[in-house]
Amino acid sequence: MSNHNPEYAILIHYSEIALKKNNRSFFERKFVENITKHIKNLQYSKVRRISSRIFVEGIQYDQWDEFKGRIKNVMGMKNAILMIKSNHNLDDMKNTIDILVDKYEYDTFRITCKRHFKGYEKTSQEINMLLGEHVVNKTKKSVNLTSPDLNIIVEILKDKAYIGSSKILGYSGLPARSQEKAFSLISSGIDSPVASFEMIKRGVNLNFIHFHSAPAVNRQSIENVKKLINLLLKYQLECKLYIVPLLDVQQKIMQEVKDKFWVIFFRRSMIKIANKIALSNKGAALVTGDAVGQVASQTLSNIRAISEASTLPILRPLSGMNKEDIINRAREIGTYDISIEPYQDCCSFFVPAHPETKAKMFEIFKIDENLDLDNVHQKAIEDLEVINYKYRGE
Protein backbone atom coordinates (compact mmCIF):
# COMPACT_ATOMS: atom_id res chain seq x y z
CA MET A 1 0.00 0.00 0.00
CA SER A 2 1.50 3.31 -1.06
CA ASN A 3 2.35 5.81 1.65
CA HIS A 4 1.57 8.60 -0.77
CA ASN A 5 -1.98 7.47 -1.41
CA PRO A 6 -3.40 6.21 1.89
CA GLU A 7 -6.80 4.55 1.91
CA TYR A 8 -9.16 5.87 4.59
CA ALA A 9 -12.07 4.21 6.37
CA ILE A 10 -14.33 5.06 9.30
CA LEU A 11 -14.46 2.61 12.19
CA ILE A 12 -17.78 2.78 14.04
CA HIS A 13 -18.31 1.22 17.46
CA TYR A 14 -21.85 0.60 18.63
CA SER A 15 -23.12 0.86 22.18
CA GLU A 16 -25.83 -1.30 23.77
CA ILE A 17 -26.09 -3.61 20.77
CA ALA A 18 -23.07 -5.43 22.20
CA LEU A 19 -25.23 -6.46 25.20
CA LYS A 20 -27.87 -8.13 23.03
CA LYS A 21 -27.89 -11.91 22.76
CA ASN A 22 -30.31 -13.82 20.54
CA ASN A 23 -31.46 -10.75 18.59
CA ARG A 24 -28.08 -9.03 18.30
CA SER A 25 -27.86 -9.66 14.55
CA PHE A 26 -31.19 -7.85 14.03
CA PHE A 27 -29.90 -4.73 15.81
CA GLU A 28 -26.60 -4.88 13.94
CA ARG A 29 -28.39 -5.07 10.58
CA LYS A 30 -30.63 -2.16 11.55
CA PHE A 31 -27.60 -0.16 12.66
CA VAL A 32 -25.81 -0.75 9.34
CA GLU A 33 -29.00 0.07 7.42
CA ASN A 34 -29.31 3.37 9.29
CA ILE A 35 -25.66 4.26 8.73
CA THR A 36 -26.13 3.68 5.01
CA LYS A 37 -29.16 5.98 4.95
CA HIS A 38 -27.35 8.69 6.89
CA ILE A 39 -24.40 8.82 4.51
CA LYS A 40 -26.26 8.48 1.23
CA ASN A 41 -25.11 11.00 -1.38
CA LEU A 42 -21.58 10.87 0.07
CA GLN A 43 -18.72 9.03 -1.66
CA TYR A 44 -17.57 5.72 -0.18
CA SER A 45 -17.05 2.19 -1.49
CA LYS A 46 -18.91 -0.01 1.01
CA VAL A 47 -20.14 -0.49 4.56
CA ARG A 48 -19.13 -3.77 6.15
CA ARG A 49 -19.51 -5.45 9.52
CA ILE A 50 -16.46 -7.21 10.99
CA SER A 51 -15.88 -8.48 14.53
CA SER A 52 -18.63 -6.37 16.13
CA ARG A 53 -17.37 -3.31 14.30
CA ILE A 54 -18.72 -1.37 11.36
CA PHE A 55 -16.39 -0.01 8.70
CA VAL A 56 -17.24 2.61 6.09
CA GLU A 57 -14.60 1.95 3.46
CA GLY A 58 -13.14 4.03 0.66
CA ILE A 59 -13.59 7.60 1.86
CA GLN A 60 -11.32 10.56 1.19
CA TYR A 61 -9.54 12.37 4.03
CA ASP A 62 -11.02 15.73 3.07
CA GLN A 63 -14.54 14.25 3.40
CA TRP A 64 -14.13 13.40 7.08
CA ASP A 65 -15.87 16.54 8.34
CA GLU A 66 -18.90 15.85 6.17
CA PHE A 67 -19.06 12.20 7.19
CA LYS A 68 -18.75 12.88 10.89
CA GLY A 69 -21.50 15.52 10.65
CA ARG A 70 -23.83 12.74 9.49
CA ILE A 71 -22.53 9.77 11.46
CA LYS A 72 -22.69 11.49 14.86
CA ASN A 73 -26.50 11.46 14.50
CA VAL A 74 -26.74 7.69 14.07
CA MET A 75 -28.54 6.38 17.14
CA GLY A 76 -26.74 3.47 18.78
CA MET A 77 -23.26 4.75 17.92
CA LYS A 78 -20.75 4.92 20.76
CA ASN A 79 -17.94 6.51 18.74
CA ALA A 80 -16.45 6.73 15.26
CA ILE A 81 -12.78 6.99 14.32
CA LEU A 82 -11.13 8.04 11.07
CA MET A 83 -8.70 5.23 10.19
CA ILE A 84 -6.01 4.56 7.60
CA LYS A 85 -5.86 1.04 6.18
CA SER A 86 -2.55 -0.76 6.35
CA ASN A 87 -1.13 -4.16 5.58
CA HIS A 88 -0.35 -6.41 8.53
CA ASN A 89 3.44 -6.23 8.46
CA LEU A 90 5.12 -3.92 10.94
CA ASP A 91 6.95 -1.83 8.34
CA ASP A 92 3.68 -0.91 6.64
CA MET A 93 2.05 -0.10 9.99
CA LYS A 94 5.00 2.11 10.91
CA ASN A 95 4.73 3.94 7.58
CA THR A 96 1.00 4.40 8.13
CA ILE A 97 1.60 5.83 11.60
CA ASP A 98 4.06 8.30 10.06
CA ILE A 99 1.29 9.57 7.80
CA LEU A 100 -1.09 9.81 10.74
CA VAL A 101 1.09 11.65 13.24
CA ASP A 102 2.09 14.28 10.68
CA LYS A 103 -1.52 15.53 10.82
CA TYR A 104 -1.43 16.40 14.55
CA GLU A 105 0.25 18.78 16.97
CA TYR A 106 1.14 16.88 20.15
CA ASP A 107 3.82 16.40 22.81
CA THR A 108 2.81 13.04 24.26
CA PHE A 109 1.19 9.94 22.79
CA ARG A 110 0.28 6.32 23.38
CA ILE A 111 -0.44 3.32 21.17
CA THR A 112 -3.65 1.39 21.87
CA CYS A 113 -3.76 -1.88 19.93
CA LYS A 114 -6.67 -4.30 19.77
CA ARG A 115 -5.82 -7.60 18.11
CA HIS A 116 -9.15 -8.99 16.90
CA PHE A 117 -7.36 -11.49 14.66
CA LYS A 118 -5.85 -13.78 17.28
CA GLY A 119 -3.83 -15.57 14.63
CA TYR A 120 -1.59 -12.54 14.23
CA GLU A 121 2.04 -13.32 15.12
CA LYS A 122 2.44 -10.67 17.82
CA THR A 123 0.40 -9.81 20.89
CA SER A 124 -1.30 -6.45 21.39
CA GLN A 125 1.28 -5.48 24.01
CA GLU A 126 4.16 -6.34 21.68
CA ILE A 127 2.61 -4.23 18.91
CA ASN A 128 2.14 -1.33 21.36
CA MET A 129 5.81 -1.47 22.31
CA LEU A 130 7.21 -1.86 18.77
CA LEU A 131 5.07 0.90 17.24
CA GLY A 132 5.56 3.15 20.27
CA GLU A 133 9.33 2.77 20.01
CA HIS A 134 9.12 3.72 16.33
CA VAL A 135 7.17 6.93 17.08
CA VAL A 136 9.63 7.92 19.83
CA ASN A 137 12.61 7.39 17.52
CA LYS A 138 10.94 9.17 14.61
CA THR A 139 9.43 12.17 16.42
CA LYS A 140 11.28 12.39 19.76
CA LYS A 141 7.88 12.68 21.46
CA SER A 142 7.18 11.16 24.89
CA VAL A 143 4.90 8.29 25.83
CA ASN A 144 2.06 9.02 28.27
CA LEU A 145 -0.22 6.07 28.96
CA THR A 146 -2.71 7.88 31.21
CA SER A 147 -3.50 11.22 29.52
CA PRO A 148 -1.74 11.46 26.14
CA ASP A 149 -2.22 14.35 23.73
CA LEU A 150 -2.56 11.79 20.93
CA ASN A 151 -3.99 8.29 21.31
CA ILE A 152 -3.02 6.21 18.26
CA ILE A 153 -5.54 3.40 17.84
CA VAL A 154 -4.49 0.22 16.03
CA GLU A 155 -7.04 -2.46 15.14
CA ILE A 156 -5.69 -5.74 13.79
CA LEU A 157 -8.21 -7.68 11.71
CA LYS A 158 -7.75 -10.82 9.63
CA ASP A 159 -7.20 -9.07 6.32
CA LYS A 160 -5.86 -5.63 7.26
CA ALA A 161 -4.79 -3.32 10.05
CA TYR A 162 -6.58 -0.02 10.68
CA ILE A 163 -4.76 2.88 12.33
CA GLY A 164 -6.31 6.17 13.41
CA SER A 165 -6.89 8.75 16.15
CA SER A 166 -9.55 11.33 15.25
CA LYS A 167 -12.61 10.24 17.23
CA ILE A 168 -16.14 11.60 17.57
CA LEU A 169 -18.63 10.53 20.23
CA GLY A 170 -22.20 9.50 19.46
CA TYR A 171 -25.41 9.45 21.49
CA SER A 172 -25.22 5.67 22.14
CA GLY A 173 -28.61 4.06 22.79
CA LEU A 174 -30.23 1.76 20.22
CA PRO A 175 -30.63 2.03 16.43
CA ALA A 176 -33.41 4.36 15.34
CA ARG A 177 -36.72 2.63 14.57
CA SER A 178 -35.56 -0.72 15.98
CA GLN A 179 -38.35 -0.82 18.59
CA GLU A 180 -42.13 -0.71 18.40
CA LYS A 181 -44.07 2.35 17.32
CA ALA A 182 -45.06 5.18 19.69
CA PHE A 183 -46.71 8.57 19.21
CA SER A 184 -45.24 11.73 20.70
CA LEU A 185 -47.55 14.63 21.60
CA ILE A 186 -45.33 17.41 20.34
CA SER A 187 -45.77 21.14 20.82
CA SER A 188 -43.39 23.77 19.52
CA GLY A 189 -42.04 24.40 23.03
CA ILE A 190 -38.77 23.21 24.54
CA ASP A 191 -39.76 20.04 26.37
CA SER A 192 -41.62 17.75 23.99
CA PRO A 193 -38.98 17.81 21.21
CA VAL A 194 -36.36 16.82 23.79
CA ALA A 195 -38.62 14.05 25.11
CA SER A 196 -39.06 12.87 21.53
CA PHE A 197 -35.31 12.80 20.98
CA GLU A 198 -34.78 10.74 24.14
CA MET A 199 -37.22 8.11 22.86
CA ILE A 200 -35.67 8.12 19.37
CA LYS A 201 -32.37 7.43 21.14
CA ARG A 202 -33.96 4.35 22.71
CA GLY A 203 -34.84 3.04 19.25
CA VAL A 204 -38.57 3.81 19.50
CA ASN A 205 -40.21 4.14 16.08
CA LEU A 206 -41.67 7.56 16.76
CA ASN A 207 -44.49 9.39 15.01
CA PHE A 208 -45.83 12.75 16.12
CA ILE A 209 -49.18 14.33 16.99
CA HIS A 210 -49.58 18.10 17.19
CA PHE A 211 -52.77 19.72 18.50
CA HIS A 212 -53.61 23.30 17.52
CA SER A 213 -56.38 25.82 18.21
CA ALA A 214 -56.50 27.65 14.88
CA PRO A 215 -58.19 29.88 13.92
CA ALA A 216 -58.61 31.16 17.51
CA VAL A 217 -54.80 31.34 17.59
CA ASN A 218 -52.38 31.74 14.70
CA ARG A 219 -50.81 28.76 12.93
CA GLN A 220 -47.26 29.56 14.02
CA SER A 221 -47.10 26.54 16.34
CA ILE A 222 -47.82 24.30 13.33
CA GLU A 223 -45.03 25.87 11.30
CA ASN A 224 -42.61 25.63 14.23
CA VAL A 225 -43.47 21.96 14.75
CA LYS A 226 -42.80 21.23 11.09
CA LYS A 227 -39.34 22.79 11.53
CA LEU A 228 -38.76 20.67 14.64
CA ILE A 229 -39.78 17.46 12.85
CA ASN A 230 -37.42 18.26 9.98
CA LEU A 231 -34.63 18.68 12.52
CA LEU A 232 -35.46 15.49 14.46
CA LEU A 233 -35.55 13.66 11.14
CA LYS A 234 -31.75 13.61 11.03
CA TYR A 235 -31.86 11.31 14.05
CA GLN A 236 -34.79 9.05 13.07
CA LEU A 237 -34.75 9.20 9.24
CA GLU A 238 -38.51 8.94 8.67
CA CYS A 239 -41.79 9.57 10.48
CA LYS A 240 -45.35 10.90 10.22
CA LEU A 241 -46.84 14.04 11.71
CA TYR A 242 -50.55 14.16 12.57
CA ILE A 243 -51.86 17.73 12.86
CA VAL A 244 -55.11 17.73 14.86
CA PRO A 245 -57.57 20.66 15.27
CA LEU A 246 -58.58 20.93 18.94
CA LEU A 247 -60.60 24.16 19.03
CA ASP A 248 -64.09 22.59 18.86
CA VAL A 249 -63.15 20.23 21.68
CA GLN A 250 -61.85 23.10 23.79
CA GLN A 251 -64.92 25.25 23.20
CA LYS A 252 -67.24 22.44 24.32
CA ILE A 253 -65.15 21.88 27.45
CA MET A 254 -65.15 25.62 28.26
CA GLN A 255 -68.93 25.69 27.89
CA GLU A 256 -69.59 22.72 30.18
CA VAL A 257 -66.72 22.52 32.69
CA LYS A 258 -65.58 24.88 35.47
CA ASP A 259 -62.62 26.91 34.29
CA LYS A 260 -60.22 25.54 36.92
CA PHE A 261 -60.56 22.10 35.25
CA TRP A 262 -60.16 23.31 31.67
CA VAL A 263 -56.49 22.39 31.21
CA ILE A 264 -56.96 18.94 32.73
CA PHE A 265 -59.84 18.16 30.38
CA PHE A 266 -58.04 19.70 27.39
CA ARG A 267 -55.20 17.29 28.07
CA ARG A 268 -57.49 14.34 28.76
CA SER A 269 -59.08 14.96 25.36
CA MET A 270 -55.68 15.15 23.71
CA ILE A 271 -54.75 11.84 25.31
CA LYS A 272 -58.00 10.18 24.22
CA ILE A 273 -57.65 11.41 20.63
CA ALA A 274 -53.97 10.40 20.58
CA ASN A 275 -54.94 6.92 21.79
CA LYS A 276 -57.35 6.50 18.89
CA ILE A 277 -54.76 7.66 16.37
CA ALA A 278 -52.04 5.45 17.87
CA LEU A 279 -54.18 2.32 18.22
CA SER A 280 -55.40 2.60 14.64
CA ASN A 281 -51.77 2.82 13.48
CA LYS A 282 -50.24 -0.01 15.55
CA GLY A 283 -48.88 2.31 18.24
CA ALA A 284 -47.79 0.74 21.52
CA ALA A 285 -47.36 3.89 23.66
CA LEU A 286 -47.66 7.67 23.86
CA VAL A 287 -44.82 10.07 24.70
CA THR A 288 -45.13 13.47 26.39
CA GLY A 289 -42.68 16.14 27.54
CA ASP A 290 -44.02 16.32 31.11
CA ALA A 291 -41.55 17.15 33.89
CA VAL A 292 -42.95 16.74 37.39
CA GLY A 293 -44.01 20.02 39.00
CA GLN A 294 -42.99 22.26 36.11
CA VAL A 295 -46.50 23.61 35.36
CA ALA A 296 -49.98 23.19 36.85
CA SER A 297 -50.89 20.20 34.69
CA GLN A 298 -47.72 18.38 35.76
CA THR A 299 -48.34 17.94 39.47
CA LEU A 300 -48.56 14.29 40.42
CA SER A 301 -52.29 14.53 41.07
CA ASN A 302 -52.93 16.13 37.69
CA ILE A 303 -50.64 13.70 35.89
CA ARG A 304 -52.73 10.91 37.38
CA ALA A 305 -55.98 12.60 36.32
CA ILE A 306 -54.70 13.02 32.76
CA SER A 307 -53.09 9.57 32.49
CA GLU A 308 -56.33 7.86 33.53
CA ALA A 309 -57.77 8.85 30.14
CA SER A 310 -55.24 6.66 28.33
CA THR A 311 -55.48 3.01 27.36
CA LEU A 312 -51.88 3.04 26.21
CA PRO A 313 -48.88 3.58 28.51
CA ILE A 314 -47.60 7.17 28.55
CA LEU A 315 -43.81 7.50 28.50
CA ARG A 316 -42.42 10.64 30.14
CA PRO A 317 -38.63 10.62 29.66
CA LEU A 318 -38.19 14.11 31.15
CA SER A 319 -40.21 13.52 34.30
CA GLY A 320 -37.21 13.79 36.64
CA MET A 321 -35.18 16.38 34.75
CA ASN A 322 -34.62 19.99 35.78
CA LYS A 323 -35.60 22.70 33.31
CA GLU A 324 -31.98 23.77 32.91
CA ASP A 325 -31.00 20.22 31.96
CA ILE A 326 -33.81 20.08 29.40
CA ILE A 327 -32.73 23.41 27.89
CA ASN A 328 -29.11 22.22 27.67
CA ARG A 329 -30.24 19.07 25.88
CA ALA A 330 -32.39 21.13 23.49
CA ARG A 331 -29.35 23.24 22.63
CA GLU A 332 -27.22 20.13 22.14
CA ILE A 333 -29.63 18.46 19.70
CA GLY A 334 -30.45 21.70 17.88
CA THR A 335 -34.13 22.21 18.77
CA TYR A 336 -33.77 25.10 21.21
CA ASP A 337 -33.65 28.00 18.75
CA ILE A 338 -36.85 26.81 17.04
CA SER A 339 -38.60 26.15 20.36
CA ILE A 340 -38.09 29.71 21.61
CA GLU A 341 -39.62 31.26 18.49
CA PRO A 342 -42.93 33.00 19.37
CA TYR A 343 -46.08 30.87 19.10
CA GLN A 344 -49.51 30.48 20.68
CA ASP A 345 -49.99 27.12 22.39
CA CYS A 346 -53.35 25.34 22.13
CA CYS A 347 -53.63 24.96 25.92
CA SER A 348 -51.77 27.89 27.46
CA PHE A 349 -53.81 30.34 25.39
CA PHE A 350 -56.92 29.27 27.34
CA VAL A 351 -55.39 28.81 30.81
CA PRO A 352 -57.62 30.27 33.57
CA ALA A 353 -56.25 32.50 36.30
CA HIS A 354 -56.39 29.75 38.93
CA PRO A 355 -56.12 26.25 37.40
CA GLU A 356 -56.61 23.15 39.52
CA THR A 357 -53.24 21.79 40.71
CA LYS A 358 -54.38 18.83 42.83
CA ALA A 359 -57.21 17.18 40.96
CA LYS A 360 -59.25 14.61 42.90
CA MET A 361 -60.21 11.58 40.89
CA PHE A 362 -63.80 11.46 42.14
CA GLU A 363 -64.30 15.01 40.82
CA ILE A 364 -62.73 14.11 37.48
CA PHE A 365 -64.92 11.01 37.12
CA LYS A 366 -68.05 12.96 38.02
CA ILE A 367 -67.34 15.65 35.42
CA ASP A 368 -66.40 13.03 32.84
CA GLU A 369 -69.69 11.17 33.30
CA ASN A 370 -71.66 14.25 32.29
CA LEU A 371 -69.35 15.37 29.50
CA ASP A 372 -70.03 13.89 26.08
CA LEU A 373 -67.05 14.63 23.85
CA ASP A 374 -67.16 11.59 21.58
CA ASN A 375 -68.54 13.46 18.58
CA VAL A 376 -66.08 16.36 18.76
CA HIS A 377 -63.22 13.92 19.32
CA GLN A 378 -64.25 11.98 16.23
CA LYS A 379 -64.61 15.19 14.21
CA ALA A 380 -61.07 16.23 15.21
CA ILE A 381 -59.76 12.87 13.98
CA GLU A 382 -61.67 13.18 10.71
CA ASP A 383 -60.26 16.67 10.13
CA LEU A 384 -56.63 15.91 10.95
CA GLU A 385 -53.82 16.35 8.44
CA VAL A 386 -51.03 13.80 7.95
CA ILE A 387 -47.57 14.70 6.65
CA ASN A 388 -44.96 12.07 5.76
CA TYR A 389 -41.29 12.89 6.36
CA LYS A 390 -38.22 11.13 5.00
CA TYR A 391 -34.55 11.99 5.48
CA ARG A 392 -32.94 13.23 2.27
CA GLY A 393 -29.32 12.88 3.29
CA GLU A 394 -28.64 16.58 3.64
matplotlib code that plots the C-alpha trace (Angstrom):
import matplotlib.pyplot as plt

x = [0.0, 1.5, 2.3, 1.6, -2.0, -3.4, -6.8, -9.2, -12.1, -14.3, -14.5, -17.8, -18.3, -21.8, -23.1, -25.8, -26.1, -23.1, -25.2, -27.9, -27.9, -30.3, -31.5, -28.1, -27.9, -31.2, -29.9, -26.6, -28.4, -30.6, -27.6, -25.8, -29.0, -29.3, -25.7, -26.1, -29.2, -27.4, -24.4, -26.3, -25.1, -21.6, -18.7, -17.6, -17.0, -18.9, -20.1, -19.1, -19.5, -16.5, -15.9, -18.6, -17.4, -18.7, -16.4, -17.2, -14.6, -13.1, -13.6, -11.3, -9.5, -11.0, -14.5, -14.1, -15.9, -18.9, -19.1, -18.8, -21.5, -23.8, -22.5, -22.7, -26.5, -26.7, -28.5, -26.7, -23.3, -20.7, -17.9, -16.4, -12.8, -11.1, -8.7, -6.0, -5.9, -2.5, -1.1, -0.3, 3.4, 5.1, 6.9, 3.7, 2.0, 5.0, 4.7, 1.0, 1.6, 4.1, 1.3, -1.1, 1.1, 2.1, -1.5, -1.4, 0.2, 1.1, 3.8, 2.8, 1.2, 0.3, -0.4, -3.7, -3.8, -6.7, -5.8, -9.1, -7.4, -5.9, -3.8, -1.6, 2.0, 2.4, 0.4, -1.3, 1.3, 4.2, 2.6, 2.1, 5.8, 7.2, 5.1, 5.6, 9.3, 9.1, 7.2, 9.6, 12.6, 10.9, 9.4, 11.3, 7.9, 7.2, 4.9, 2.1, -0.2, -2.7, -3.5, -1.7, -2.2, -2.6, -4.0, -3.0, -5.5, -4.5, -7.0, -5.7, -8.2, -7.7, -7.2, -5.9, -4.8, -6.6, -4.8, -6.3, -6.9, -9.5, -12.6, -16.1, -18.6, -22.2, -25.4, -25.2, -28.6, -30.2, -30.6, -33.4, -36.7, -35.6, -38.3, -42.1, -44.1, -45.1, -46.7, -45.2, -47.5, -45.3, -45.8, -43.4, -42.0, -38.8, -39.8, -41.6, -39.0, -36.4, -38.6, -39.1, -35.3, -34.8, -37.2, -35.7, -32.4, -34.0, -34.8, -38.6, -40.2, -41.7, -44.5, -45.8, -49.2, -49.6, -52.8, -53.6, -56.4, -56.5, -58.2, -58.6, -54.8, -52.4, -50.8, -47.3, -47.1, -47.8, -45.0, -42.6, -43.5, -42.8, -39.3, -38.8, -39.8, -37.4, -34.6, -35.5, -35.6, -31.8, -31.9, -34.8, -34.8, -38.5, -41.8, -45.3, -46.8, -50.6, -51.9, -55.1, -57.6, -58.6, -60.6, -64.1, -63.2, -61.8, -64.9, -67.2, -65.1, -65.2, -68.9, -69.6, -66.7, -65.6, -62.6, -60.2, -60.6, -60.2, -56.5, -57.0, -59.8, -58.0, -55.2, -57.5, -59.1, -55.7, -54.7, -58.0, -57.6, -54.0, -54.9, -57.3, -54.8, -52.0, -54.2, -55.4, -51.8, -50.2, -48.9, -47.8, -47.4, -47.7, -44.8, -45.1, -42.7, -44.0, -41.6, -43.0, -44.0, -43.0, -46.5, -50.0, -50.9, -47.7, -48.3, -48.6, -52.3, -52.9, -50.6, -52.7, -56.0, -54.7, -53.1, -56.3, -57.8, -55.2, -55.5, -51.9, -48.9, -47.6, -43.8, -42.4, -38.6, -38.2, -40.2, -37.2, -35.2, -34.6, -35.6, -32.0, -31.0, -33.8, -32.7, -29.1, -30.2, -32.4, -29.3, -27.2, -29.6, -30.5, -34.1, -33.8, -33.7, -36.8, -38.6, -38.1, -39.6, -42.9, -46.1, -49.5, -50.0, -53.3, -53.6, -51.8, -53.8, -56.9, -55.4, -57.6, -56.3, -56.4, -56.1, -56.6, -53.2, -54.4, -57.2, -59.2, -60.2, -63.8, -64.3, -62.7, -64.9, -68.0, -67.3, -66.4, -69.7, -71.7, -69.3, -70.0, -67.1, -67.2, -68.5, -66.1, -63.2, -64.2, -64.6, -61.1, -59.8, -61.7, -60.3, -56.6, -53.8, -51.0, -47.6, -45.0, -41.3, -38.2, -34.5, -32.9, -29.3, -28.6]
y = [0.0, 3.3, 5.8, 8.6, 7.5, 6.2, 4.6, 5.9, 4.2, 5.1, 2.6, 2.8, 1.2, 0.6, 0.9, -1.3, -3.6, -5.4, -6.5, -8.1, -11.9, -13.8, -10.7, -9.0, -9.7, -7.9, -4.7, -4.9, -5.1, -2.2, -0.2, -0.7, 0.1, 3.4, 4.3, 3.7, 6.0, 8.7, 8.8, 8.5, 11.0, 10.9, 9.0, 5.7, 2.2, 0.0, -0.5, -3.8, -5.5, -7.2, -8.5, -6.4, -3.3, -1.4, 0.0, 2.6, 2.0, 4.0, 7.6, 10.6, 12.4, 15.7, 14.2, 13.4, 16.5, 15.9, 12.2, 12.9, 15.5, 12.7, 9.8, 11.5, 11.5, 7.7, 6.4, 3.5, 4.7, 4.9, 6.5, 6.7, 7.0, 8.0, 5.2, 4.6, 1.0, -0.8, -4.2, -6.4, -6.2, -3.9, -1.8, -0.9, -0.1, 2.1, 3.9, 4.4, 5.8, 8.3, 9.6, 9.8, 11.7, 14.3, 15.5, 16.4, 18.8, 16.9, 16.4, 13.0, 9.9, 6.3, 3.3, 1.4, -1.9, -4.3, -7.6, -9.0, -11.5, -13.8, -15.6, -12.5, -13.3, -10.7, -9.8, -6.5, -5.5, -6.3, -4.2, -1.3, -1.5, -1.9, 0.9, 3.2, 2.8, 3.7, 6.9, 7.9, 7.4, 9.2, 12.2, 12.4, 12.7, 11.2, 8.3, 9.0, 6.1, 7.9, 11.2, 11.5, 14.4, 11.8, 8.3, 6.2, 3.4, 0.2, -2.5, -5.7, -7.7, -10.8, -9.1, -5.6, -3.3, 0.0, 2.9, 6.2, 8.7, 11.3, 10.2, 11.6, 10.5, 9.5, 9.5, 5.7, 4.1, 1.8, 2.0, 4.4, 2.6, -0.7, -0.8, -0.7, 2.3, 5.2, 8.6, 11.7, 14.6, 17.4, 21.1, 23.8, 24.4, 23.2, 20.0, 17.7, 17.8, 16.8, 14.1, 12.9, 12.8, 10.7, 8.1, 8.1, 7.4, 4.3, 3.0, 3.8, 4.1, 7.6, 9.4, 12.8, 14.3, 18.1, 19.7, 23.3, 25.8, 27.7, 29.9, 31.2, 31.3, 31.7, 28.8, 29.6, 26.5, 24.3, 25.9, 25.6, 22.0, 21.2, 22.8, 20.7, 17.5, 18.3, 18.7, 15.5, 13.7, 13.6, 11.3, 9.1, 9.2, 8.9, 9.6, 10.9, 14.0, 14.2, 17.7, 17.7, 20.7, 20.9, 24.2, 22.6, 20.2, 23.1, 25.2, 22.4, 21.9, 25.6, 25.7, 22.7, 22.5, 24.9, 26.9, 25.5, 22.1, 23.3, 22.4, 18.9, 18.2, 19.7, 17.3, 14.3, 15.0, 15.1, 11.8, 10.2, 11.4, 10.4, 6.9, 6.5, 7.7, 5.5, 2.3, 2.6, 2.8, 0.0, 2.3, 0.7, 3.9, 7.7, 10.1, 13.5, 16.1, 16.3, 17.1, 16.7, 20.0, 22.3, 23.6, 23.2, 20.2, 18.4, 17.9, 14.3, 14.5, 16.1, 13.7, 10.9, 12.6, 13.0, 9.6, 7.9, 8.8, 6.7, 3.0, 3.0, 3.6, 7.2, 7.5, 10.6, 10.6, 14.1, 13.5, 13.8, 16.4, 20.0, 22.7, 23.8, 20.2, 20.1, 23.4, 22.2, 19.1, 21.1, 23.2, 20.1, 18.5, 21.7, 22.2, 25.1, 28.0, 26.8, 26.2, 29.7, 31.3, 33.0, 30.9, 30.5, 27.1, 25.3, 25.0, 27.9, 30.3, 29.3, 28.8, 30.3, 32.5, 29.7, 26.2, 23.1, 21.8, 18.8, 17.2, 14.6, 11.6, 11.5, 15.0, 14.1, 11.0, 13.0, 15.6, 13.0, 11.2, 14.3, 15.4, 13.9, 14.6, 11.6, 13.5, 16.4, 13.9, 12.0, 15.2, 16.2, 12.9, 13.2, 16.7, 15.9, 16.4, 13.8, 14.7, 12.1, 12.9, 11.1, 12.0, 13.2, 12.9, 16.6]
z = [0.0, -1.1, 1.6, -0.8, -1.4, 1.9, 1.9, 4.6, 6.4, 9.3, 12.2, 14.0, 17.5, 18.6, 22.2, 23.8, 20.8, 22.2, 25.2, 23.0, 22.8, 20.5, 18.6, 18.3, 14.5, 14.0, 15.8, 13.9, 10.6, 11.5, 12.7, 9.3, 7.4, 9.3, 8.7, 5.0, 4.9, 6.9, 4.5, 1.2, -1.4, 0.1, -1.7, -0.2, -1.5, 1.0, 4.6, 6.1, 9.5, 11.0, 14.5, 16.1, 14.3, 11.4, 8.7, 6.1, 3.5, 0.7, 1.9, 1.2, 4.0, 3.1, 3.4, 7.1, 8.3, 6.2, 7.2, 10.9, 10.7, 9.5, 11.5, 14.9, 14.5, 14.1, 17.1, 18.8, 17.9, 20.8, 18.7, 15.3, 14.3, 11.1, 10.2, 7.6, 6.2, 6.3, 5.6, 8.5, 8.5, 10.9, 8.3, 6.6, 10.0, 10.9, 7.6, 8.1, 11.6, 10.1, 7.8, 10.7, 13.2, 10.7, 10.8, 14.5, 17.0, 20.2, 22.8, 24.3, 22.8, 23.4, 21.2, 21.9, 19.9, 19.8, 18.1, 16.9, 14.7, 17.3, 14.6, 14.2, 15.1, 17.8, 20.9, 21.4, 24.0, 21.7, 18.9, 21.4, 22.3, 18.8, 17.2, 20.3, 20.0, 16.3, 17.1, 19.8, 17.5, 14.6, 16.4, 19.8, 21.5, 24.9, 25.8, 28.3, 29.0, 31.2, 29.5, 26.1, 23.7, 20.9, 21.3, 18.3, 17.8, 16.0, 15.1, 13.8, 11.7, 9.6, 6.3, 7.3, 10.0, 10.7, 12.3, 13.4, 16.1, 15.2, 17.2, 17.6, 20.2, 19.5, 21.5, 22.1, 22.8, 20.2, 16.4, 15.3, 14.6, 16.0, 18.6, 18.4, 17.3, 19.7, 19.2, 20.7, 21.6, 20.3, 20.8, 19.5, 23.0, 24.5, 26.4, 24.0, 21.2, 23.8, 25.1, 21.5, 21.0, 24.1, 22.9, 19.4, 21.1, 22.7, 19.3, 19.5, 16.1, 16.8, 15.0, 16.1, 17.0, 17.2, 18.5, 17.5, 18.2, 14.9, 13.9, 17.5, 17.6, 14.7, 12.9, 14.0, 16.3, 13.3, 11.3, 14.2, 14.8, 11.1, 11.5, 14.6, 12.8, 10.0, 12.5, 14.5, 11.1, 11.0, 14.1, 13.1, 9.2, 8.7, 10.5, 10.2, 11.7, 12.6, 12.9, 14.9, 15.3, 18.9, 19.0, 18.9, 21.7, 23.8, 23.2, 24.3, 27.4, 28.3, 27.9, 30.2, 32.7, 35.5, 34.3, 36.9, 35.3, 31.7, 31.2, 32.7, 30.4, 27.4, 28.1, 28.8, 25.4, 23.7, 25.3, 24.2, 20.6, 20.6, 21.8, 18.9, 16.4, 17.9, 18.2, 14.6, 13.5, 15.5, 18.2, 21.5, 23.7, 23.9, 24.7, 26.4, 27.5, 31.1, 33.9, 37.4, 39.0, 36.1, 35.4, 36.8, 34.7, 35.8, 39.5, 40.4, 41.1, 37.7, 35.9, 37.4, 36.3, 32.8, 32.5, 33.5, 30.1, 28.3, 27.4, 26.2, 28.5, 28.5, 28.5, 30.1, 29.7, 31.1, 34.3, 36.6, 34.8, 35.8, 33.3, 32.9, 32.0, 29.4, 27.9, 27.7, 25.9, 23.5, 22.6, 22.1, 19.7, 17.9, 18.8, 21.2, 18.7, 17.0, 20.4, 21.6, 18.5, 19.4, 19.1, 20.7, 22.4, 22.1, 25.9, 27.5, 25.4, 27.3, 30.8, 33.6, 36.3, 38.9, 37.4, 39.5, 40.7, 42.8, 41.0, 42.9, 40.9, 42.1, 40.8, 37.5, 37.1, 38.0, 35.4, 32.8, 33.3, 32.3, 29.5, 26.1, 23.9, 21.6, 18.6, 18.8, 19.3, 16.2, 14.2, 15.2, 14.0, 10.7, 10.1, 11.0, 8.4, 8.0, 6.7, 5.8, 6.4, 5.0, 5.5, 2.3, 3.3, 3.6]

ax = plt.figure().add_subplot(projection="3d")
ax.plot(x, y, z, "-o")
ax.set_aspect("equal")
plt.show()
